[in-house]
Amino acid sequence: MSEQQKNDNLVEIRHLKEYFNVNVGFFKSRPLKAVDDVSFTIKRGETLGLVGESGCGKTTVGRTILNLYKPTSGEIIYDGKPIKSKSDIKGFRKKATMVFQDPYSSLNPRMTVSDIIAEPLDVHDMYKSKEERRERILELMGYVGLNSEHASRYAHEFSGGQRQRIGIARSLAINPEFIVCDEPVSALDVSIQAQVINMFDELQEKLGLTYLFIAHDLLVVRHISDRIAVMYLGKLVELADAKEIYDHPQHPYSKSLLSAVPVPDPKTARANKRIVLSGDIPSPLNAPSGCPFRTRCAYATAKCAEAMPELKEISSGHFAACNIL
């Protein structure tokens, strides 16, 4: 394989595990398997959407990739190079960054907008003079549609949508190639969500960015993603092109998720049958053996309890982990 082919994948995740030890009694602990043997790749310039219900491990995947959590095991490969040592992580953090979910708590209320945006520039010493720093701040504010007079104001003076723009400007300060977007629009009004999503698209085109876009709103993910990965209880259960996964979902869990997406056309909405899952999502502390979805699956057999099905390619570029496929 040539260097060029190898580096078409900007990010490669192999068998990633993130377990947290949780106290369950007197001097007893048990591993909570937040992410359990997850593998995928993200091509250069692509947006991979990562979806699933709350508590499935989506956010933990994003944070573990950026080494905000130390991986329990597995490999994170960036641009063909494994990220292992402290110097690897330091270099990686100059190329990869994160946009957080909550624009209210992710910004320091004691700092002005210009200081918030310039924080990564200060940390990585990325300017030679105060004038260069100021010019870069104004350039970043321009990228996200903020005016220069906003620079001296504080975060609490802005609306939720504007605060998220400040957070996005901060994430762009280091000229990143890869951004983990952790539910970046879920705390915003629907009308503002569309503006922010369109801005992500424009920035990707303008700056050549690669995104891992984490969300639970399937309509938002469909709009922005090239491919979509579906997670359930720490496992990856399906991965395919965005259109393919919407038109032809294969895994029973994906089918149930997509049946719940509202359709604007009343005729189509009436024809669509909602697939309602029985039971609650099991605790990751006490996950079922084998396939974690089997306790809520209408097609589960005895084989499903024995081992987690392999994520296999069922058609070109479409992967699913299910015994019935």
N, C-alpha and C positions, 0 to 999 in steps of 0.2 A: 504494500500500500504506500503510495507516494505521500510526501509531507502535506501537499495541497489537499489530497483526499482526506487525510487524517484530520486536518484542521478545519474541514467544513463544519465539523461539530465543535462549536465553541465551548460548550459545557457537556461533560459526560459524567453521569452518576452511575456507579456500579455497586450493587448490593448494599445500599446505604441503610444502616440501622442506627436508631437513636432511642436508647432505653433510659428511663429515669427510675432510680430506686425510690420506692415509696414505702414509708413505714406503715405496717399493717397490724402492729401489735407490739408487745413488750420485746424490744431488741430484735424484732422481726421486720424484714423488708422484702418487697417483691418487685420485680422489674415491670414498669409500665412501658409497654412496647409502642411508643408513639409513632415511630417509623420502623417498619419491619421488612427489610430486604427489598428496597425500592431501587429500580434501575431505569434510566431513560437518558436520552440525549437532547440537546437543544442546538439547532443549527445556527450558524452566524446570521444575524439579521432576522431571526424568526421570533414569533411570540408563541410560547407553549402555555396554554391555559391549564391550570391544575384545579380541579373541582371535587366537591364532596361535602357531606353535611358537617356541621360543627363537631369538632373533636376527632376528626378522621386523621389528623396529622399533617394537613396541608402547610400550615404556618411553620411547623417544626421542620418540614423538609426545606423550606426557604431559608430559615435561620441556620440550619445545620450546614447547608451548602456554603453560606458565608462565614462559617465557623464562629457564629455567635454562640452556638452550642457545639461542644467538641463531639464529633461523631463517635458512637460506640464502636462501629466497625464500618467497613466499606471504603470505596475510593471516590474522591472528587477530582476530576481531571479537567483542567481549564486550558484551552488552546493547546491540547496535546501533552500538557505537563501535569503530573499529579501534585495536588496541594497537600503537603505533609508537614514540613518544618515550619518554624516560626517565621523564617524569612520568606518562605513560599506564601504564607498567609498574609504577611505584610505587603508583598508585591501584588497579590491577588486583590487586596482591598483598595489598591489604587486603580483597579480596573473594574471592580464590581461593587455595587452599592444596593441600598434598599429604600423603598418608599413604604412607610408604615401605614397601618390601617387608620389609626385615630389621629386626625390633624389637631385635636385638642390637647392630647397628652404627649405627642411626640416633639412639640416645640417648647423651648425654654421660655417661660413668661417674663423672665428678667432680661432677656436679650432683645435688641432691636432686630428688625427683619434683616438688615445688612449684616449684622454679626452672626445671625442664625445661618444665613446662606454662605457666609465666608468661613464658617467653622472648619469644614474639610480643607479649605485652602490654608488655614492657619496650622492645622494638625500636620499636613503634609508639606508645609513650607513651599507653596506653589506660586509665590510672587516675589518680585525683587524690590518693589516700592509700594508705598501706600496708594499712589495714583493707579498703579497697575491692579492692585487689589480692588479699588473702587470701580475701575472700568469693567473688571470681570464680574463683579456683583451686578452692575447695571445690565451687562450683557445677559447674564443668567435670568434676571428679572424680566427682561424683554422676551426671552424664550417662552416664559410661562404666562405672559400677558399681564405683568404687574408694572405699574408706573414708577418712575424714579423717585417721586415724592413719598412712595410707600416705604422707602429704605429706612427712614428714621423712626418709623412707628413700631409698636409692639404687637405681638401675635394676637392678643386678646381683642384688639381693635378691628379684627377682620372676621368675615363670615367663614363658615366651614370650608366652602369651595376655595376661597382665597388662601386659607391656611394650608390646604392641601397643595396649592400651587407653590407656596413658600417651601413646603417639604420637598416637592419635586425639583424646584430650583436648587435646593441644597444637595439633593442626590446627584445633580448634573455637574456640580462644582469641580469634581476631579476628572472630568472628561471620561466617564466610564464607558465600557463596551457592553456591560451586562448589568441589568437592573432586576432585582427581585421586587415585584409589586405585590405587597401583602394586603389583599382586599382594599385597594386604595380608594374605592368609591363607595364602599358599603355604608359609611357614616354620613354620606351626603344625600341631599334631596335628589329626586329622580331627574329633575330638569338640569341640575348642576352635573349629575353623573355623566350625561351625554357630552357636555362641554369638556370635562376632564378626560374622558375616553378618547374623544377626537384629538385632544392635545397630545395624548400619549402616541397616537398614530402619527401625527405631524412630526413630533420629536424623533420618532423612530426613523422616519423617512429622511429627515434633515441631518440627523447625527449618526445614522447607521447603528442604532441600538438593538440589543437582543434582550427580550423580556422573558421572565418566568412570571406569569400573571395568575396569582392565587385569588380565587373568588368562590362564592357559593351561588351567586346569581348567574344562572346559565345563559340568560339573554345577553348579559354584559360580556361573558366569556366568548360567546359565539361571535359577537361583533368584532372583537379585537384579536382573536387567536387564529393562528395558522393550523395548529394541532391542539388536541385536547386530551389530557390524561385524567382519568377518574380514579379517585382514591376511596377506599372504605376501610375503616378501622386499621390504619397504618399500612395497608397493602395497596398496590396499584392493581386495579382490576380490568381497566381497558385503556387503550391509547390508539388514537387514529386522527386523520385530518378532521378539522372542525365540521365541514359539511357532511362528511361520511358518518361521523358519530351522531350527528343530529338526524340524518336521513335513515341510517341503518344501525342503530345501537344493537350490540350483540349480547352484552352481559345483562343478566336480569336486573341488577342494581341500576345500571345506566338506563335501561328501559323505564324503570320506575321513576328515576330522577327526571327524565325528559318528558314523561307523561304529565308531570306537574307544571311544566312551563306554560304560562298563559299564552293563548293564541289570539291575536287581535280580530280575526275573522270569526263571527258567531257561528256560521255553518260548520267550519272546520272544527271549532271548539266543541260543538255538540257531538260531532262524529268521533272526536278523540276520546278514547277510554282511559280514564285515570287508573293507573296501577297503584293501589294502596298497599303498602307493606304492613304485615302484621307484626306486632311486638315492638319493643324499643331496641335501639342500638345497644349491643352489649358493652359492658365496661372494658376498656383496653387493659385493665388490671386482671380481668378474668375472661379473656377472649376465648371463643369456641375453638376447639381443635380443628385442624384442616382448613377449609375455606371459612373465613370469618363471617361471610354473608349467609351461610347455610341455615342459620336459625330463623332467618326471615325470608328464605327463598322457597318459592312454590315448587321448584324442580329438584330440590336437594335429595340426594340418595345417600346410602351408607358410605359410598366411596368418598363423598365430599367431606366426611368427618376424619378420613385417614390422613390426608396430606393436602397442603395448599396447591391448587392446580397451577401449572406453569403458565406464565404469560406467553402465549404462543401466537404466531402470525396466522390469522385465519383467512385473510385475503391481503392483497398487496398494501403494505403499510398499516394494516389494521390488526392490532394485537388485543387479545382478551384472555383472561384467566378464568376458565370455567370448564367443568367436566362435560357439560352437555353440548359443547361446541365442537 
